[in-house]
């Protein structure tokens, strides 16, 4: 796990298109680096084809509201409401 300010964080963080993720520039807390040894899937014969149609507008609208109404308090909101995962584990 690479936290802001660590050696490789900035280099890896730049590889992500954060503009495509509403609020990410305000709420990105870490880059998780994993070493994958094996990737496997099932045959997939019964899996339907899916196609991307569009991004849903809710996340972008919520971030715009948070930044406009609460004077750029999105990091404070994330710190308060995202302090632990849904299973109770401490968050970053």
PDB file of N, CA, C and O in Angstrom:
ATOM      1  N   UNK A   1       0.848  -1.164   0.000  1.00  0.00           N
ATOM      2  CA  UNK A   1       0.000   0.000   0.000  1.00  0.00           C
ATOM      3  C   UNK A   1       0.898   1.232   0.000  1.00  0.00           C
ATOM      4  O   UNK A   1       1.841   1.337   0.785  1.00  0.00           O
ATOM      5  N   UNK A   2       0.584   2.154  -0.892  1.00  0.00           N
ATOM      6  CA  UNK A   2       1.370   3.380  -1.002  1.00  0.00           C
ATOM      7  C   UNK A   2       0.500   4.568  -0.599  1.00  0.00           C
ATOM      8  O   UNK A   2      -0.537   4.819  -1.214  1.00  0.00           O
ATOM      9  N   UNK A   3       0.908   5.276   0.403  1.00  0.00           N
ATOM     10  CA  UNK A   3       0.186   6.454   0.876  1.00  0.00           C
ATOM     11  C   UNK A   3       0.766   7.707   0.238  1.00  0.00           C
ATOM     12  O   UNK A   3       1.928   7.711  -0.169  1.00  0.00           O
ATOM     13  N   UNK A   4      -0.035   8.781   0.144  1.00  0.00           N
ATOM     14  CA  UNK A   4       0.507  10.027  -0.388  1.00  0.00           C
ATOM     15  C   UNK A   4       1.795  10.407   0.335  1.00  0.00           C
ATOM     16  O   UNK A   4       1.869  10.363   1.563  1.00  0.00           O
ATOM     17  N   UNK A   5       2.795  10.777  -0.436  1.00  0.00           N
ATOM     18  CA  UNK A   5       4.087  11.143   0.121  1.00  0.00           C
ATOM     19  C   UNK A   5       5.089  10.008   0.142  1.00  0.00           C
ATOM     20  O   UNK A   5       6.277  10.242   0.364  1.00  0.00           O
ATOM     21  N   UNK A   6       4.631   8.765  -0.088  1.00  0.00           N
ATOM     22  CA  UNK A   6       5.583   7.654  -0.113  1.00  0.00           C
ATOM     23  C   UNK A   6       6.314   7.629  -1.460  1.00  0.00           C
ATOM     24  O   UNK A   6       5.922   8.312  -2.406  1.00  0.00           O
ATOM     25  N   UNK A   7       7.372   6.836  -1.527  1.00  0.00           N
ATOM     26  CA  UNK A   7       8.280   6.866  -2.672  1.00  0.00           C
ATOM     27  C   UNK A   7       7.597   6.702  -4.027  1.00  0.00           C
ATOM     28  O   UNK A   7       7.830   7.510  -4.926  1.00  0.00           O
ATOM     29  N   UNK A   8       6.772   5.691  -4.196  1.00  0.00           N
ATOM     30  CA  UNK A   8       6.195   5.400  -5.514  1.00  0.00           C
ATOM     31  C   UNK A   8       4.782   5.939  -5.716  1.00  0.00           C
ATOM     32  O   UNK A   8       4.230   5.813  -6.810  1.00  0.00           O
ATOM     33  N   UNK A   9       4.191   6.533  -4.694  1.00  0.00           N
ATOM     34  CA  UNK A   9       2.796   6.966  -4.783  1.00  0.00           C
ATOM     35  C   UNK A   9       2.556   7.919  -5.950  1.00  0.00           C
ATOM     36  O   UNK A   9       1.666   7.679  -6.765  1.00  0.00           O
ATOM     37  N   UNK A  10       3.337   8.999  -6.044  1.00  0.00           N
ATOM     38  CA  UNK A  10       3.087   9.995  -7.082  1.00  0.00           C
ATOM     39  C   UNK A  10       3.198   9.397  -8.479  1.00  0.00           C
ATOM     40  O   UNK A  10       2.371   9.682  -9.346  1.00  0.00           O
ATOM     41  N   UNK A  11       4.205   8.579  -8.699  1.00  0.00           N
ATOM     42  CA  UNK A  11       4.386   7.979 -10.019  1.00  0.00           C
ATOM     43  C   UNK A  11       3.190   7.111 -10.406  1.00  0.00           C
ATOM     44  O   UNK A  11       2.683   7.212 -11.524  1.00  0.00           O
ATOM     45  N   UNK A  12       2.742   6.266  -9.494  1.00  0.00           N
ATOM     46  CA  UNK A  12       1.619   5.383  -9.799  1.00  0.00           C
ATOM     47  C   UNK A  12       0.295   6.134  -9.826  1.00  0.00           C
ATOM     48  O   UNK A  12      -0.577   5.822 -10.637  1.00  0.00           O
ATOM     49  N   UNK A  13       0.137   7.109  -8.961  1.00  0.00           N
ATOM     50  CA  UNK A  13      -1.097   7.890  -8.885  1.00  0.00           C
ATOM     51  C   UNK A  13      -1.364   8.615 -10.201  1.00  0.00           C
ATOM     52  O   UNK A  13      -2.519   8.752 -10.604  1.00  0.00           O
ATOM     53  N   UNK A  14      -0.324   9.076 -10.869  1.00  0.00           N
ATOM     54  CA  UNK A  14      -0.478   9.785 -12.143  1.00  0.00           C
ATOM     55  C   UNK A  14      -1.023   8.888 -13.250  1.00  0.00           C
ATOM     56  O   UNK A  14      -1.549   9.400 -14.239  1.00  0.00           O
ATOM     57  N   UNK A  15      -0.917   7.583 -13.116  1.00  0.00           N
ATOM     58  CA  UNK A  15      -1.379   6.655 -14.153  1.00  0.00           C
ATOM     59  C   UNK A  15      -2.903   6.527 -14.208  1.00  0.00           C
ATOM     60  O   UNK A  15      -3.442   6.006 -15.184  1.00  0.00           O
ATOM     61  N   UNK A  16      -3.597   6.993 -13.174  1.00  0.00           N
ATOM     62  CA  UNK A  16      -5.044   6.864 -13.118  1.00  0.00           C
ATOM     63  C   UNK A  16      -5.706   8.118 -13.671  1.00  0.00           C
ATOM     64  O   UNK A  16      -5.249   9.233 -13.417  1.00  0.00           O
ATOM     65  N   UNK A  17      -6.778   7.935 -14.423  1.00  0.00           N
ATOM     66  CA  UNK A  17      -7.538   9.053 -14.975  1.00  0.00           C
ATOM     67  C   UNK A  17      -8.562   9.496 -13.929  1.00  0.00           C
ATOM     68  O   UNK A  17      -9.735   9.130 -13.999  1.00  0.00           O
ATOM     69  N   UNK A  18      -8.105  10.280 -12.970  1.00  0.00           N
ATOM     70  CA  UNK A  18      -8.978  10.682 -11.865  1.00  0.00           C
ATOM     71  C   UNK A  18     -10.086  11.616 -12.309  1.00  0.00           C
ATOM     72  O   UNK A  18     -11.111  11.723 -11.636  1.00  0.00           O
ATOM     73  N   UNK A  19      -9.894  12.298 -13.438  1.00  0.00           N
ATOM     74  CA  UNK A  19     -10.945  13.183 -13.928  1.00  0.00           C
ATOM     75  C   UNK A  19     -12.199  12.390 -14.300  1.00  0.00           C
ATOM     76  O   UNK A  19     -13.299  12.941 -14.312  1.00  0.00           O
ATOM     77  N   UNK A  20     -12.040  11.112 -14.601  1.00  0.00           N
ATOM     78  CA  UNK A  20     -13.177  10.271 -14.982  1.00  0.00           C
ATOM     79  C   UNK A  20     -13.934   9.734 -13.772  1.00  0.00           C
ATOM     80  O   UNK A  20     -14.995   9.130 -13.928  1.00  0.00           O
ATOM     81  N   UNK A  21     -13.401   9.946 -12.560  1.00  0.00           N
ATOM     82  CA  UNK A  21     -14.031   9.424 -11.346  1.00  0.00           C
ATOM     83  C   UNK A  21     -14.445  10.608 -10.476  1.00  0.00           C
ATOM     84  O   UNK A  21     -13.588  11.271  -9.893  1.00  0.00           O
ATOM     85  N   UNK A  22     -15.743  10.883 -10.381  1.00  0.00           N
ATOM     86  CA  UNK A  22     -16.193  12.051  -9.611  1.00  0.00           C
ATOM     87  C   UNK A  22     -15.657  12.041  -8.185  1.00  0.00           C
ATOM     88  O   UNK A  22     -15.806  11.053  -7.465  1.00  0.00           O
ATOM     89  N   UNK A  23     -15.034  13.141  -7.783  1.00  0.00           N
ATOM     90  CA  UNK A  23     -14.554  13.295  -6.417  1.00  0.00           C
ATOM     91  C   UNK A  23     -13.224  12.643  -6.119  1.00  0.00           C
ATOM     92  O   UNK A  23     -12.695  12.825  -5.022  1.00  0.00           O
ATOM     93  N   UNK A  24     -12.665  11.894  -7.045  1.00  0.00           N
ATOM     94  CA  UNK A  24     -11.437  11.146  -6.763  1.00  0.00           C
ATOM     95  C   UNK A  24     -10.269  12.059  -6.420  1.00  0.00           C
ATOM     96  O   UNK A  24      -9.423  11.700  -5.602  1.00  0.00           O
ATOM     97  N   UNK A  25     -10.215  13.227  -7.032  1.00  0.00           N
ATOM     98  CA  UNK A  25      -9.093  14.119  -6.733  1.00  0.00           C
ATOM     99  C   UNK A  25      -9.135  14.627  -5.301  1.00  0.00           C
ATOM    100  O   UNK A  25      -8.127  15.111  -4.786  1.00  0.00           O
ATOM    101  N   UNK A  26     -10.289  14.523  -4.652  1.00  0.00           N
ATOM    102  CA  UNK A  26     -10.423  14.968  -3.270  1.00  0.00           C
ATOM    103  C   UNK A  26     -10.387  13.818  -2.268  1.00  0.00           C
ATOM    104  O   UNK A  26     -10.169  14.042  -1.078  1.00  0.00           O
ATOM    105  N   UNK A  27     -10.597  12.600  -2.732  1.00  0.00           N
ATOM    106  CA  UNK A  27     -10.787  11.499  -1.792  1.00  0.00           C
ATOM    107  C   UNK A  27      -9.818  10.333  -1.981  1.00  0.00           C
ATOM    108  O   UNK A  27      -9.936   9.324  -1.285  1.00  0.00           O
ATOM    109  N   UNK A  28      -8.873  10.447  -2.895  1.00  0.00           N
ATOM    110  CA  UNK A  28      -7.931   9.353  -3.095  1.00  0.00           C
ATOM    111  C   UNK A  28      -7.027   9.262  -1.875  1.00  0.00           C
ATOM    112  O   UNK A  28      -6.381  10.239  -1.497  1.00  0.00           O
ATOM    113  N   UNK A  29      -6.982   8.066  -1.254  1.00  0.00           N
ATOM    114  CA  UNK A  29      -6.247   7.921  -0.007  1.00  0.00           C
ATOM    115  C   UNK A  29      -5.005   7.062  -0.129  1.00  0.00           C
ATOM    116  O   UNK A  29      -4.100   7.163   0.700  1.00  0.00           O
ATOM    117  N   UNK A  30      -4.946   6.217  -1.147  1.00  0.00           N
ATOM    118  CA  UNK A  30      -3.796   5.320  -1.278  1.00  0.00           C
ATOM    119  C   UNK A  30      -3.809   4.675  -2.653  1.00  0.00           C
ATOM    120  O   UNK A  30      -4.830   4.659  -3.340  1.00  0.00           O
ATOM    121  N   UNK A  31      -2.675   4.154  -3.036  1.00  0.00           N
ATOM    122  CA  UNK A  31      -2.567   3.293  -4.208  1.00  0.00           C
ATOM    123  C   UNK A  31      -2.221   1.914  -3.666  1.00  0.00           C
ATOM    124  O   UNK A  31      -1.262   1.755  -2.910  1.00  0.00           O
ATOM    125  N   UNK A  32      -2.995   0.936  -4.053  1.00  0.00           N
ATOM    126  CA  UNK A  32      -2.749  -0.427  -3.605  1.00  0.00           C
ATOM    127  C   UNK A  32      -2.029  -1.160  -4.729  1.00  0.00           C
ATOM    128  O   UNK A  32      -2.547  -1.273  -5.840  1.00  0.00           O
ATOM    129  N   UNK A  33      -0.852  -1.647  -4.438  1.00  0.00           N
ATOM    130  CA  UNK A  33      -0.072  -2.386  -5.426  1.00  0.00           C
ATOM    131  C   UNK A  33      -0.138  -3.865  -5.047  1.00  0.00           C
ATOM    132  O   UNK A  33       0.141  -4.241  -3.909  1.00  0.00           O
ATOM    133  N   UNK A  34      -0.508  -4.686  -6.009  1.00  0.00           N
ATOM    134  CA  UNK A  34      -0.596  -6.121  -5.760  1.00  0.00           C
ATOM    135  C   UNK A  34       0.299  -6.859  -6.739  1.00  0.00           C
ATOM    136  O   UNK A  34       0.540  -6.400  -7.856  1.00  0.00           O
ATOM    137  N   UNK A  35       0.776  -7.990  -6.307  1.00  0.00           N
ATOM    138  CA  UNK A  35       1.560  -8.862  -7.173  1.00  0.00           C
ATOM    139  C   UNK A  35       0.678 -10.066  -7.489  1.00  0.00           C
ATOM    140  O   UNK A  35       0.317 -10.839  -6.601  1.00  0.00           O
ATOM    141  N   UNK A  36       0.344 -10.210  -8.749  1.00  0.00           N
ATOM    142  CA  UNK A  36      -0.557 -11.269  -9.177  1.00  0.00           C
ATOM    143  C   UNK A  36       0.265 -12.447  -9.662  1.00  0.00           C
ATOM    144  O   UNK A  36       1.139 -12.305 -10.517  1.00  0.00           O
ATOM    145  N   UNK A  37      -0.026 -13.599  -9.111  1.00  0.00           N
ATOM    146  CA  UNK A  37       0.681 -14.806  -9.523  1.00  0.00           C
ATOM    147  C   UNK A  37      -0.114 -15.624 -10.522  1.00  0.00           C
ATOM    148  O   UNK A  37       0.459 -16.343 -11.340  1.00  0.00           O
ATOM    149  N   UNK A  38      -1.435 -15.517 -10.458  1.00  0.00           N
ATOM    150  CA  UNK A  38      -2.256 -16.316 -11.359  1.00  0.00           C
ATOM    151  C   UNK A  38      -3.594 -15.634 -11.557  1.00  0.00           C
ATOM    152  O   UNK A  38      -4.184 -15.116 -10.610  1.00  0.00           O
ATOM    153  N   UNK A  39      -4.067 -15.636 -12.784  1.00  0.00           N
ATOM    154  CA  UNK A  39      -5.403 -15.148 -13.095  1.00  0.00           C
ATOM    155  C   UNK A  39      -6.118 -16.266 -13.833  1.00  0.00           C
ATOM    156  O   UNK A  39      -5.577 -16.836 -14.781  1.00  0.00           O
ATOM    157  N   UNK A  40      -7.329 -16.579 -13.403  1.00  0.00           N
ATOM    158  CA  UNK A  40      -8.092 -17.644 -14.045  1.00  0.00           C
ATOM    159  C   UNK A  40      -9.546 -17.215 -14.148  1.00  0.00           C
ATOM    160  O   UNK A  40     -10.024 -16.403 -13.356  1.00  0.00           O
ATOM    161  N   UNK A  41     -10.225 -17.755 -15.106  1.00  0.00           N
ATOM    162  CA  UNK A  41     -11.654 -17.496 -15.233  1.00  0.00           C
ATOM    163  C   UNK A  41     -12.366 -18.792 -15.613  1.00  0.00           C
ATOM    164  O   UNK A  41     -11.736 -19.805 -15.916  1.00  0.00           O
ATOM    165  N   UNK A  42     -13.671 -18.730 -15.588  1.00  0.00           N
ATOM    166  CA  UNK A  42     -14.432 -19.892 -16.021  1.00  0.00           C
ATOM    167  C   UNK A  42     -14.544 -19.841 -17.538  1.00  0.00           C
ATOM    168  O   UNK A  42     -14.077 -18.893 -18.169  1.00  0.00           O
ATOM    169  N   UNK A  43     -15.153 -20.844 -18.112  1.00  0.00           N
ATOM    170  CA  UNK A  43     -15.237 -20.903 -19.570  1.00  0.00           C
ATOM    171  C   UNK A  43     -16.014 -19.727 -20.132  1.00  0.00           C
ATOM    172  O   UNK A  43     -15.694 -19.251 -21.221  1.00  0.00           O
ATOM    173  N   UNK A  44     -17.017 -19.247 -19.431  1.00  0.00           N
ATOM    174  CA  UNK A  44     -17.747 -18.074 -19.873  1.00  0.00           C
ATOM    175  C   UNK A  44     -18.794 -18.325 -20.940  1.00  0.00           C
ATOM    176  O   UNK A  44     -19.379 -17.369 -21.450  1.00  0.00           O
ATOM    177  N   UNK A  45     -19.051 -19.569 -21.294  1.00  0.00           N
ATOM    178  CA  UNK A  45     -20.032 -19.835 -22.346  1.00  0.00           C
ATOM    179  C   UNK A  45     -21.431 -19.364 -21.965  1.00  0.00           C
ATOM    180  O   UNK A  45     -22.216 -18.992 -22.837  1.00  0.00           O
ATOM    181  N   UNK A  46     -21.747 -19.375 -20.687  1.00  0.00           N
ATOM    182  CA  UNK A  46     -23.077 -18.968 -20.254  1.00  0.00           C
ATOM    183  C   UNK A  46     -23.161 -17.533 -19.793  1.00  0.00           C
ATOM    184  O   UNK A  46     -24.209 -17.110 -19.306  1.00  0.00           O
ATOM    185  N   UNK A  47     -22.091 -16.765 -19.931  1.00  0.00           N
ATOM    186  CA  UNK A  47     -22.079 -15.379 -19.472  1.00  0.00           C
ATOM    187  C   UNK A  47     -22.582 -14.475 -20.590  1.00  0.00           C
ATOM    188  O   UNK A  47     -22.049 -14.520 -21.699  1.00  0.00           O
ATOM    189  N   UNK A  48     -23.602 -13.651 -20.324  1.00  0.00           N
ATOM    190  CA  UNK A  48     -24.126 -12.772 -21.385  1.00  0.00           C
ATOM    191  C   UNK A  48     -23.149 -11.654 -21.719  1.00  0.00           C
ATOM    192  O   UNK A  48     -22.321 -11.278 -20.890  1.00  0.00           O
ATOM    193  N   UNK A  49     -23.243 -11.131 -22.920  1.00  0.00           N
ATOM    194  CA  UNK A  49     -22.443  -9.984 -23.318  1.00  0.00           C
ATOM    195  C   UNK A  49     -23.060  -8.726 -22.721  1.00  0.00           C
ATOM    196  O   UNK A  49     -24.278  -8.551 -22.747  1.00  0.00           O
ATOM    197  N   UNK A  50     -22.230  -7.866 -22.192  1.00  0.00           N
ATOM    198  CA  UNK A  50     -22.689  -6.606 -21.615  1.00  0.00           C
ATOM    199  C   UNK A  50     -21.962  -5.470 -22.308  1.00  0.00           C
ATOM    200  O   UNK A  50     -20.822  -5.631 -22.744  1.00  0.00           O
ATOM    201  N   UNK A  51     -22.604  -4.342 -22.411  1.00  0.00           N
ATOM    202  CA  UNK A  51     -21.988  -3.181 -23.053  1.00  0.00           C
ATOM    203  C   UNK A  51     -22.158  -1.957 -22.167  1.00  0.00           C
ATOM    204  O   UNK A  51     -23.216  -1.750 -21.573  1.00  0.00           O
ATOM    205  N   UNK A  52     -21.116  -1.155 -22.083  1.00  0.00           N
ATOM    206  CA  UNK A  52     -21.180   0.104 -21.336  1.00  0.00           C
ATOM    207  C   UNK A  52     -22.056   1.085 -22.115  1.00  0.00           C
ATOM    208  O   UNK A  52     -21.852   1.290 -23.312  1.00  0.00           O
ATOM    209  N   UNK A  53     -23.022   1.685 -21.440  1.00  0.00           N
ATOM    210  CA  UNK A  53     -23.886   2.671 -22.093  1.00  0.00           C
ATOM    211  C   UNK A  53     -23.501   4.090 -21.711  1.00  0.00           C
ATOM    212  O   UNK A  53     -23.388   4.953 -22.582  1.00  0.00           O
ATOM    213  N   UNK A  54     -23.300   4.345 -20.431  1.00  0.00           N
ATOM    214  CA  UNK A  54     -22.970   5.696 -19.976  1.00  0.00           C
ATOM    215  C   UNK A  54     -22.661   5.658 -18.488  1.00  0.00           C
ATOM    216  O   UNK A  54     -23.008   4.700 -17.797  1.00  0.00           O
ATOM    217  N   UNK A  55     -22.004   6.708 -18.000  1.00  0.00           N
ATOM    218  CA  UNK A  55     -21.792   6.864 -16.561  1.00  0.00           C
ATOM    219  C   UNK A  55     -23.092   7.340 -15.939  1.00  0.00           C
ATOM    220  O   UNK A  55     -23.817   8.131 -16.544  1.00  0.00           O
ATOM    221  N   UNK A  56     -23.393   6.870 -14.744  1.00  0.00           N
ATOM    222  CA  UNK A  56     -24.558   7.353 -14.016  1.00  0.00           C
ATOM    223  C   UNK A  56     -24.246   8.739 -13.467  1.00  0.00           C
ATOM    224  O   UNK A  56     -23.104   8.991 -13.084  1.00  0.00           O
ATOM    225  N   UNK A  57     -25.206   9.638 -13.415  1.00  0.00           N
ATOM    226  CA  UNK A  57     -24.940  11.027 -13.008  1.00  0.00           C
ATOM    227  C   UNK A  57     -24.893  11.264 -11.500  1.00  0.00           C
ATOM    228  O   UNK A  57     -24.476  12.339 -11.070  1.00  0.00           O
ATOM    229  N   UNK A  58     -25.308  10.296 -10.689  1.00  0.00           N
ATOM    230  CA  UNK A  58     -25.469  10.543  -9.259  1.00  0.00           C
ATOM    231  C   UNK A  58     -24.169  10.909  -8.554  1.00  0.00           C
ATOM    232  O   UNK A  58     -24.157  11.846  -7.756  1.00  0.00           O
ATOM    233  N   UNK A  59     -23.087  10.209  -8.820  1.00  0.00           N
ATOM    234  CA  UNK A  59     -21.831  10.472  -8.105  1.00  0.00           C
ATOM    235  C   UNK A  59     -21.314  11.868  -8.416  1.00  0.00           C
ATOM    236  O   UNK A  59     -20.911  12.599  -7.511  1.00  0.00           O
ATOM    237  N   UNK A  60     -21.324  12.236  -9.669  1.00  0.00           N
ATOM    238  CA  UNK A  60     -20.838  13.570 -10.051  1.00  0.00           C
ATOM    239  C   UNK A  60     -21.705  14.665  -9.447  1.00  0.00           C
ATOM    240  O   UNK A  60     -21.181  15.680  -8.989  1.00  0.00           O
ATOM    241  N   UNK A  61     -23.014  14.478  -9.436  1.00  0.00           N
ATOM    242  CA  UNK A  61     -23.919  15.471  -8.847  1.00  0.00           C
ATOM    243  C   UNK A  61     -23.693  15.584  -7.344  1.00  0.00           C
ATOM    244  O   UNK A  61     -23.707  16.689  -6.801  1.00  0.00           O
ATOM    245  N   UNK A  62     -23.485  14.451  -6.661  1.00  0.00           N
ATOM    246  CA  UNK A  62     -23.247  14.474  -5.225  1.00  0.00           C
ATOM    247  C   UNK A  62     -21.953  15.210  -4.897  1.00  0.00           C
ATOM    248  O   UNK A  62     -21.920  16.019  -3.970  1.00  0.00           O
ATOM    249  N   UNK A  63     -20.895  14.940  -5.641  1.00  0.00           N
ATOM    250  CA  UNK A  63     -19.616  15.613  -5.401  1.00  0.00           C
ATOM    251  C   UNK A  63     -19.758  17.106  -5.647  1.00  0.00           C
ATOM    252  O   UNK A  63     -19.259  17.906  -4.855  1.00  0.00           O
ATOM    253  N   UNK A  64     -20.424  17.502  -6.724  1.00  0.00           N
ATOM    254  CA  UNK A  64     -20.627  18.928  -7.005  1.00  0.00           C
ATOM    255  C   UNK A  64     -21.390  19.593  -5.866  1.00  0.00           C
ATOM    256  O   UNK A  64     -21.053  20.705  -5.459  1.00  0.00           O
ATOM    257  N   UNK A  65     -22.410  18.924  -5.352  1.00  0.00           N
ATOM    258  CA  UNK A  65     -23.183  19.459  -4.229  1.00  0.00           C
ATOM    259  C   UNK A  65     -22.305  19.604  -2.983  1.00  0.00           C
ATOM    260  O   UNK A  65     -22.333  20.639  -2.316  1.00  0.00           O
ATOM    261  N   UNK A  66     -21.537  18.579  -2.677  1.00  0.00           N
ATOM    262  CA  UNK A  66     -20.664  18.632  -1.500  1.00  0.00           C
ATOM    263  C   UNK A  66     -19.681  19.784  -1.597  1.00  0.00           C
ATOM    264  O   UNK A  66     -19.463  20.499  -0.619  1.00  0.00           O
ATOM    265  N   UNK A  67     -19.087  19.971  -2.766  1.00  0.00           N
ATOM    266  CA  UNK A  67     -18.085  21.027  -2.918  1.00  0.00           C
ATOM    267  C   UNK A  67     -18.718  22.404  -2.907  1.00  0.00           C
ATOM    268  O   UNK A  67     -18.130  23.349  -2.379  1.00  0.00           O
ATOM    269  N   UNK A  68     -19.902  22.537  -3.477  1.00  0.00           N
ATOM    270  CA  UNK A  68     -20.563  23.842  -3.533  1.00  0.00           C
ATOM    271  C   UNK A  68     -21.184  24.217  -2.198  1.00  0.00           C
ATOM    272  O   UNK A  68     -21.002  25.338  -1.722  1.00  0.00           O
ATOM    273  N   UNK A  69     -21.903  23.308  -1.600  1.00  0.00           N
ATOM    274  CA  UNK A  69     -22.649  23.606  -0.383  1.00  0.00           C
ATOM    275  C   UNK A  69     -21.797  23.597   0.879  1.00  0.00           C
ATOM    276  O   UNK A  69     -22.107  24.291   1.847  1.00  0.00           O
ATOM    277  N   UNK A  70     -20.757  22.834   0.869  1.00  0.00           N
ATOM    278  CA  UNK A  70     -19.983  22.681   2.104  1.00  0.00           C
ATOM    279  C   UNK A  70     -18.558  23.174   1.957  1.00  0.00           C
ATOM    280  O   UNK A  70     -17.675  22.769   2.713  1.00  0.00           O
ATOM    281  N   UNK A  71     -18.332  24.042   0.992  1.00  0.00           N
ATOM    282  CA  UNK A  71     -17.046  24.719   0.830  1.00  0.00           C
ATOM    283  C   UNK A  71     -15.865  23.759   0.810  1.00  0.00           C
ATOM    284  O   UNK A  71     -14.954  23.839   1.634  1.00  0.00           O
ATOM    285  N   UNK A  72     -15.909  22.863  -0.145  1.00  0.00           N
ATOM    286  CA  UNK A  72     -14.795  21.933  -0.399  1.00  0.00           C
ATOM    287  C   UNK A  72     -14.498  21.036   0.803  1.00  0.00           C
ATOM    288  O   UNK A  72     -13.338  20.783   1.127  1.00  0.00           O
ATOM    289  N   UNK A  73     -15.560  20.557   1.460  1.00  0.00           N
ATOM    290  CA  UNK A  73     -15.358  19.736   2.655  1.00  0.00           C
ATOM    291  C   UNK A  73     -15.358  18.243   2.351  1.00  0.00           C
ATOM    292  O   UNK A  73     -15.501  17.431   3.266  1.00  0.00           O
ATOM    293  N   UNK A  74     -15.203  17.870   1.100  1.00  0.00           N
ATOM    294  CA  UNK A  74     -15.242  16.454   0.765  1.00  0.00           C
ATOM    295  C   UNK A  74     -14.180  15.639   1.507  1.00  0.00           C
ATOM    296  O   UNK A  74     -14.497  14.544   1.970  1.00  0.00           O
ATOM    297  N   UNK A  75     -12.937  16.113   1.645  1.00  0.00           N
ATOM    298  CA  UNK A  75     -11.974  15.334   2.440  1.00  0.00           C
ATOM    299  C   UNK A  75     -12.413  15.152   3.901  1.00  0.00           C
ATOM    300  O   UNK A  75     -12.219  14.081   4.476  1.00  0.00           O
ATOM    301  N   UNK A  76     -13.001  16.189   4.499  1.00  0.00           N
ATOM    302  CA  UNK A  76     -13.480  16.070   5.881  1.00  0.00           C
ATOM    303  C   UNK A  76     -14.645  15.095   5.965  1.00  0.00           C
ATOM    304  O   UNK A  76     -14.738  14.317   6.915  1.00  0.00           O
ATOM    305  N   UNK A  77     -15.534  15.132   4.978  1.00  0.00           N
ATOM    306  CA  UNK A  77     -16.655  14.196   4.938  1.00  0.00           C
ATOM    307  C   UNK A  77     -16.138  12.761   4.834  1.00  0.00           C
ATOM    308  O   UNK A  77     -16.598  11.876   5.556  1.00  0.00           O
ATOM    309  N   UNK A  78     -15.183  12.537   3.936  1.00  0.00           N
ATOM    310  CA  UNK A  78     -14.622  11.192   3.757  1.00  0.00           C
ATOM    311  C   UNK A  78     -13.951  10.715   5.043  1.00  0.00           C
ATOM    312  O   UNK A  78     -14.083   9.547   5.409  1.00  0.00           O
ATOM    313  N   UNK A  79     -13.236  11.601   5.731  1.00  0.00           N
ATOM    314  CA  UNK A  79     -12.569  11.220   6.973  1.00  0.00           C
ATOM    315  C   UNK A  79     -13.580  10.818   8.044  1.00  0.00           C
ATOM    316  O   UNK A  79     -13.341   9.885   8.810  1.00  0.00           O
ATOM    317  N   UNK A  80     -14.707  11.523   8.095  1.00  0.00           N
ATOM    318  CA  UNK A  80     -15.727  11.241   9.110  1.00  0.00           C
ATOM    319  C   UNK A  80     -16.546   9.996   8.773  1.00  0.00           C
ATOM    320  O   UNK A  80     -16.778   9.150   9.637  1.00  0.00           O
ATOM    321  N   UNK A  81     -16.982   9.883   7.520  1.00  0.00           N
ATOM    322  CA  UNK A  81     -17.928   8.828   7.153  1.00  0.00           C
ATOM    323  C   UNK A  81     -17.279   7.582   6.572  1.00  0.00           C
ATOM    324  O   UNK A  81     -17.948   6.561   6.416  1.00  0.00           O
ATOM    325  N   UNK A  82     -16.001   7.639   6.252  1.00  0.00           N
ATOM    326  CA  UNK A  82     -15.317   6.486   5.674  1.00  0.00           C
ATOM    327  C   UNK A  82     -14.167   6.028   6.566  1.00  0.00           C
ATOM    328  O   UNK A  82     -13.142   5.560   6.069  1.00  0.00           O
ATOM    329  N   UNK A  83     -14.334   6.163   7.877  1.00  0.00           N
ATOM    330  CA  UNK A  83     -13.270   5.799   8.809  1.00  0.00           C
ATOM    331  C   UNK A  83     -13.084   4.291   8.925  1.00  0.00           C
ATOM    332  O   UNK A  83     -12.028   3.811   9.338  1.00  0.00           O
ATOM    333  N   UNK A  84     -14.135   3.547   8.549  1.00  0.00           N
ATOM    334  CA  UNK A  84     -13.995   2.083   8.569  1.00  0.00           C
ATOM    335  C   UNK A  84     -14.795   1.507   7.403  1.00  0.00           C
ATOM    336  O   UNK A  84     -15.697   2.150   6.865  1.00  0.00           O
ATOM    337  N   UNK A  85     -14.441   0.289   7.033  1.00  0.00           N
ATOM    338  CA  UNK A  85     -15.123  -0.389   5.935  1.00  0.00           C
ATOM    339  C   UNK A  85     -16.484  -0.889   6.415  1.00  0.00           C
ATOM    340  O   UNK A  85     -16.794  -0.831   7.605  1.00  0.00           O
ATOM    341  N   UNK A  86     -17.289  -1.378   5.476  1.00  0.00           N
ATOM    342  CA  UNK A  86     -18.612  -1.864   5.866  1.00  0.00           C
ATOM    343  C   UNK A  86     -18.537  -3.072   6.784  1.00  0.00           C
ATOM    344  O   UNK A  86     -19.514  -3.395   7.459  1.00  0.00           O
ATOM    345  N   UNK A  87     -17.387  -3.748   6.820  1.00  0.00           N
ATOM    346  CA  UNK A  87     -17.249  -4.873   7.738  1.00  0.00           C
ATOM    347  C   UNK A  87     -16.516  -4.490   9.021  1.00  0.00           C
ATOM    348  O   UNK A  87     -16.100  -5.360   9.786  1.00  0.00           O
ATOM    349  N   UNK A  88     -16.357  -3.168   9.258  1.00  0.00           N
ATOM    350  CA  UNK A  88     -15.795  -2.697  10.503  1.00  0.00           C
ATOM    351  C   UNK A  88     -14.291  -2.599  10.571  1.00  0.00           C
ATOM    352  O   UNK A  88     -13.742  -2.295  11.630  1.00  0.00           O
ATOM    353  N   UNK A  89     -13.612  -2.848   9.472  1.00  0.00           N
ATOM    354  CA  UNK A  89     -12.151  -2.751   9.460  1.00  0.00           C
ATOM    355  C   UNK A  89     -11.731  -1.290   9.341  1.00  0.00           C
ATOM    356  O   UNK A  89     -12.415  -0.510   8.679  1.00  0.00           O
ATOM    357  N   UNK A  90     -10.619  -0.903   9.969  1.00  0.00           N
ATOM    358  CA  UNK A  90     -10.164   0.481   9.866  1.00  0.00           C
ATOM    359  C   UNK A  90      -9.834   0.830   8.415  1.00  0.00           C
ATOM    360  O   UNK A  90      -9.237   0.028   7.697  1.00  0.00           O
ATOM    361  N   UNK A  91     -10.221   2.018   7.996  1.00  0.00           N
ATOM    362  CA  UNK A  91      -9.942   2.496   6.645  1.00  0.00           C
ATOM    363  C   UNK A  91      -8.635   3.280   6.640  1.00  0.00           C
ATOM    364  O   UNK A  91      -8.035   3.546   7.682  1.00  0.00           O
ATOM    365  N   UNK A  92      -8.227   3.631   5.455  1.00  0.00           N
ATOM    366  CA  UNK A  92      -6.993   4.423   5.330  1.00  0.00           C
ATOM    367  C   UNK A  92      -7.271   5.870   5.630  1.00  0.00           C
ATOM    368  O   UNK A  92      -6.361   6.697   5.579  1.00  0.00           O
TER     369      UNK A  92
END
